[in-house]
């Protein structure tokens, strides 16, 4: 089974995908994190993606689809976070997946999303995610997992975050309509604590699993 988490930048897709993957023994695939690994390693793909990511735009479909196709080829169950982001990507995913993917939209208001993005801190070594208010590190400025320095993500400054929200409205909102039209979308409230959202998500996954399983 492939679960797709949808929602605006800062909705908590990465946070919830990690929790869902752990609870369901699924692989967590974040295209944003994969691309940032390429950026950190300065690979040709990373250099191609950099200007799109730093400006808040999208990396071209063909680049991202090829990256995801390669990862999905091992046949496990997956939680996808940050993919698909365009209707072309959603169609490609339907063609790649053995079983039709199911989408869950995390609904979060704009003020809350900006609060989450501007308070986010990530570790420089591996991208572990914190928030100054809702999930602070034990030691200020240091990652709990590997002790590396925490930094503000390049694209989390307010101007780029607002641009990412515009791109979301233009390019990714139609993906929600795509899954809704296919009868493969559930929308849940993404506000409240990460634990509250996790519990809502778990209920949906259980209910859909029951329906799918007959
Ligand atoms: P990507 O990394 O996917 O960024 P995004 O979609 O903008 O999502 P974010 O990572 O900003 O937020 P999130 O929803 O995961 O929230 P998080 O859990 O971290 O993509 C980055 C860029 O890569 C794109 O702009 C694009 O250029 C490129 N890209 C990636 N995929 C692509 C694709 N498919 N096609 C083309 N281009 C692509 O939470 C945010 C903060 O809030 C954290 O600090 C967290 O601790 C906190 N938080 C989480 N949940 C809660 C809660 N319930 N209450 C309080 N705080 C919370």
Boltz pocket constraint, residues with backbone or C-beta under 6 A from the ligand:
constraints:
  - pocket:
      binder: B
      contacts: [[A, 7], [A, 8], [A, 9], [A, 10], [A, 11], [A, 12], [A, 13], [A, 14], [A, 15], [A, 16], [A, 31], [A, 32], [A, 33], [A, 35], [A, 49], [A, 52], [A, 53], [A, 54], [A, 56], [A, 57], [A, 58], [A, 59], [A, 60], [A, 61], [A, 64], [A, 81], [A, 82], [A, 83], [A, 84], [A, 85], [A, 89], [A, 116], [A, 117], [A, 119], [A, 120], [A, 121], [A, 129], [A, 130], [A, 131], [A, 132], [A, 134], [A, 135], [A, 155], [A, 164], [A, 190], [A, 191], [A, 192], [A, 193], [A, 194], [A, 195], [A, 197]]
      max_distance: 6.0
